[in-house]
Structure formats: C-alpha cells, structure tokens
Amino acid sequence: MFKKMKNTDTAFNHIRGFSLVFMAGCITICSVVAIKCYQMVANMQQHIYILANGKALEAVSAERKDNIPVEAKDHIRMFHYFFFTLDPDEKVIQANITKALYMADNSAEKVYRNLKEQGYYSDLISGNISQQVSIDSIEVNMNQYPYPFHCYAQEKMIRSTSIVTRSLITEGFLRNVSRSDNNPHGFLVERWNIIANKDMKTENR
C-alpha cells in the first residue's frame, strides 16, 4: 500500500517536473518568436518601395543626423541651380528665382534685386541668352553651427554666336528650419555672398 502511494507520488513529481520544464520551454520559445517578429516588423518598417518606370526600387529610411552632410550639400546645389539656371523667358526666370528665394534668407533677395536693377535679367531676355550652372564642389563645415559653406561652380552664358564660361565662387551659412514643399531639405541659406564671378574662356559656336 505504502509502496504504491510512494510510486504514485514519484510519478506525480515526475509529471509535475516535466510539466514545469515543458511550460518553461513554451514560454521561452514564445518569447523568442515574439522578439524575432518584433525585430522583423521594425526592420520592414525601415524599408519602403518606390515605383519608378514600372520597377519597384527599395529605399531604406534613416535618421536625419546620418544624412545631414548629404542633404546640406544638395540644398546648396539646388539653391544655386535655381538661382543661376536661367533662360530668356521672364516666366522661367521668375519661377526659378522664386524657388531659390524659398531656400535662402534676404541676402539672396538683395543679390537678386541688385541684378534686376542693373538690367541683368532684361539683358538675358533681349539678348536671347541662356545661363547654366554646374557645381564643381561644395565644402560644408558640419562642426560649426550655423554650418558655413563655400560653393565652387562654373556658369555658362550661351549666346547665339558664343559660349562664355565663368568661374563662380560663393559663401554662406546654413541653419535648420522646418521642412516644407518649397524647402524639402529643411535648411536655409544665410548671409549668402558671391565672392567671385569672372570670365574664364569664350568659345565661338
């Protein structure tokens, strides 16, 4: 009788021990699966797909601090593109200048007004002159705020009979502002100044 009860207790203890081990194993497996699923979802949320020309291109999201140097240089590049890429059409000039002025403070507007008062834009229109800019290099000091920069570029003045190439050097500062449709990078060019803008060569067409 006692032996039978002892065997029953032993069996019960074995079953209880097995049950506890099995439950602990289930909890561990469920925890691991839950963590892996969370990591997978978090990783997938950082990937987006862009449809371009019928193809799905993968893009990865990142913190803004990782892209600040790239965004800063692109902001400077696009500002100079809109300010200096002009055609002999008043509407085109106004549209490009307006886009550029959204990306800078009143220092850029002062340069624009000075050029306008000097008849620069009317000369482009009357002479059927197109102006293009190509950026050679951009230097931005990310260790100082607002971020000081220098932009080195070339301008091409395309006339019906010739092409004049100019050396263009500008300087200024960048400060952070809110992003918008008119200013997607969230920077503002401040204290912008044209250091040099002189002819380099003239080619006959």
C-alpha positions as CSV (number, residue, x, y, z in Angstrom):
1,M,0.0,0.0,0.0
2,F,2.7,2.4,1.0
3,K,4.9,1.4,-1.9
4,K,2.0,2.1,-4.3
5,M,1.5,5.5,-2.8
6,K,5.2,6.2,-3.0
7,N,5.2,5.2,-6.6
8,T,2.2,7.5,-7.2
9,D,4.0,10.4,-5.5
10,T,7.1,9.8,-7.6
11,A,5.1,9.6,-10.8
12,F,3.3,12.8,-9.8
13,N,6.5,14.6,-9.1
14,H,7.9,13.5,-12.5
15,I,4.8,14.7,-14.3
16,R,4.9,18.0,-12.4
17,G,8.6,18.4,-13.2
18,F,8.1,17.6,-16.8
19,S,5.1,20.0,-17.0
20,L,7.2,22.8,-15.5
21,V,10.0,22.2,-17.9
22,F,7.6,22.0,-20.8
23,M,5.9,25.2,-19.7
24,A,9.2,27.0,-19.3
25,G,10.2,25.8,-22.8
26,C,7.0,27.0,-24.3
27,I,7.4,30.4,-22.6
28,T,11.0,30.7,-23.9
29,I,10.0,29.7,-27.4
30,C,7.1,32.1,-27.4
31,S,9.3,34.9,-26.1
32,V,12.0,34.3,-28.8
33,V,9.4,34.2,-31.5
34,A,7.8,37.4,-30.3
35,I,11.1,39.2,-30.1
36,K,12.1,38.0,-33.6
37,C,8.7,39.0,-35.0
38,Y,9.1,42.5,-33.5
39,Q,12.6,42.9,-34.9
40,M,11.3,41.7,-38.3
41,V,8.4,44.2,-38.3
42,A,10.7,47.0,-37.1
43,N,13.2,46.2,-39.9
44,M,10.5,46.0,-42.6
45,Q,9.1,49.4,-41.5
46,Q,12.5,50.9,-42.4
47,H,12.2,49.7,-45.9
48,I,10.0,51.4,-48.5
49,Y,9.5,50.7,-52.1
50,I,9.3,53.3,-54.8
51,L,7.7,52.5,-58.2
52,A,9.7,54.1,-61.0
53,N,9.2,53.3,-64.6
54,G,7.4,50.1,-63.8
55,K,10.1,48.9,-61.4
56,A,10.0,48.6,-57.6
57,L,13.0,50.2,-56.1
58,E,13.9,49.6,-52.4
59,A,14.7,52.6,-50.2
60,V,15.8,52.5,-46.6
61,S,14.8,55.1,-44.0
62,A,17.5,56.6,-41.8
63,E,17.8,59.1,-39.1
64,R,18.3,62.7,-40.3
65,K,21.6,63.1,-38.5
66,D,23.0,60.4,-40.7
67,N,22.1,62.4,-43.8
68,I,22.8,66.0,-42.8
69,P,26.0,66.4,-44.8
70,V,24.4,65.0,-47.9
71,E,21.2,67.0,-47.5
72,A,23.1,70.2,-46.8
73,K,25.2,69.9,-49.9
74,D,22.1,69.0,-52.0
75,H,20.3,72.1,-50.6
76,I,23.2,74.3,-51.6
77,R,23.4,72.7,-55.0
78,M,19.7,73.1,-55.7
79,F,19.7,76.7,-54.5
80,H,22.5,77.6,-56.9
81,Y,20.8,75.7,-59.7
82,F,17.6,77.6,-59.3
83,F,19.3,81.0,-58.8
84,F,21.7,80.7,-61.8
85,T,19.9,78.4,-64.3
86,L,18.0,80.9,-66.4
87,D,16.5,81.1,-69.9
88,P,15.5,84.2,-72.0
89,D,11.9,84.0,-70.7
90,E,10.6,86.2,-67.9
91,K,8.3,83.5,-66.6
92,V,11.1,80.9,-66.4
93,I,13.4,83.4,-64.7
94,Q,10.7,84.4,-62.1
95,A,9.8,80.7,-61.4
96,N,13.4,79.7,-60.8
97,I,14.3,82.7,-58.7
98,T,11.2,82.2,-56.6
99,K,12.2,78.6,-55.9
100,A,15.7,79.8,-54.9
101,L,14.4,82.5,-52.6
102,Y,12.4,80.0,-50.6
103,M,15.7,78.3,-49.8
104,A,17.6,81.4,-48.6
105,D,17.2,84.5,-46.4
106,N,17.0,88.1,-47.6
107,S,20.7,88.1,-48.6
108,A,19.8,86.2,-51.7
109,E,16.9,88.6,-52.4
110,K,19.3,91.5,-52.1
111,V,21.6,89.9,-54.8
112,Y,18.5,89.3,-57.0
113,R,17.3,92.9,-56.6
114,N,20.7,94.3,-57.4
115,L,21.0,92.2,-60.6
116,K,17.5,93.2,-61.6
117,E,18.2,96.9,-61.1
118,Q,21.3,96.6,-63.2
119,G,19.2,95.2,-66.0
120,Y,20.9,91.8,-65.8
121,Y,17.7,89.7,-66.4
122,S,16.3,92.1,-69.1
123,D,19.7,91.7,-70.9
124,L,19.3,87.9,-70.9
125,I,15.8,88.2,-72.4
126,S,16.7,90.8,-75.0
127,G,19.9,89.0,-76.0
128,N,18.3,85.5,-76.1
129,I,20.9,84.3,-73.6
130,S,20.6,81.1,-71.6
131,Q,22.6,80.7,-68.4
132,Q,23.5,77.3,-67.0
133,V,25.4,76.4,-63.8
134,S,27.4,73.3,-63.0
135,I,28.7,72.7,-59.4
136,D,32.3,71.7,-59.2
137,S,32.5,71.2,-55.4
138,I,30.8,72.2,-52.2
139,E,32.6,72.5,-48.8
140,V,30.4,72.5,-45.6
141,N,31.8,72.7,-42.1
142,M,29.5,70.4,-40.1
143,N,31.4,71.1,-36.8
144,Q,30.1,74.7,-36.6
145,Y,26.6,75.9,-36.4
146,P,25.2,77.6,-38.5
147,Y,27.1,75.5,-41.0
148,P,29.5,77.7,-43.1
149,F,29.9,76.6,-46.7
150,H,31.8,77.5,-49.9
151,C,30.4,76.6,-53.3
152,Y,32.7,76.3,-56.4
153,A,30.9,76.3,-59.7
154,Q,31.0,77.3,-63.4
155,E,28.5,79.4,-65.3
156,K,27.9,79.1,-69.0
157,M,26.4,82.1,-70.8
158,I,25.0,80.6,-74.1
159,R,24.6,83.1,-76.8
160,S,23.7,82.6,-80.5
161,T,27.3,83.1,-81.5
162,S,29.4,82.2,-78.5
163,I,29.5,80.4,-75.1
164,V,31.2,82.3,-72.2
165,T,32.3,80.2,-69.2
166,R,32.7,81.9,-65.9
167,S,34.2,80.9,-62.6
168,L,31.7,81.2,-59.7
169,I,32.5,81.1,-56.0
170,T,30.0,81.8,-53.3
171,E,29.9,81.5,-49.5
172,G,27.3,81.5,-46.8
173,F,25.8,79.6,-43.8
174,L,23.1,77.0,-43.4
175,R,20.7,76.8,-40.5
176,N,18.0,74.3,-39.7
177,V,14.3,75.2,-40.5
178,S,11.1,73.2,-40.8
179,R,10.7,71.1,-43.9
180,S,8.1,72.1,-46.5
181,D,7.1,71.5,-50.1
182,N,9.2,74.6,-51.0
183,N,12.1,73.6,-48.8
184,P,12.2,69.8,-48.6
185,H,15.7,69.7,-47.0
186,G,14.9,71.8,-44.0
187,F,17.8,74.2,-44.4
188,L,18.0,78.0,-45.0
189,V,21.0,79.7,-46.7
190,E,22.0,82.7,-44.7
191,R,24.4,85.6,-45.3
192,W,25.0,84.4,-48.8
193,N,27.7,86.3,-50.8
194,I,29.2,85.9,-54.3
195,I,33.0,86.0,-53.8
196,A,34.0,85.7,-57.5
197,N,32.2,85.6,-60.8
198,K,34.6,86.2,-63.6
199,D,35.1,85.1,-67.2
200,M,37.4,82.1,-67.9
201,K,37.0,81.5,-71.6
202,T,34.9,82.2,-74.6
203,E,34.1,79.7,-77.3
204,N,32.6,80.5,-80.7
205,R,29.6,78.5,-81.8
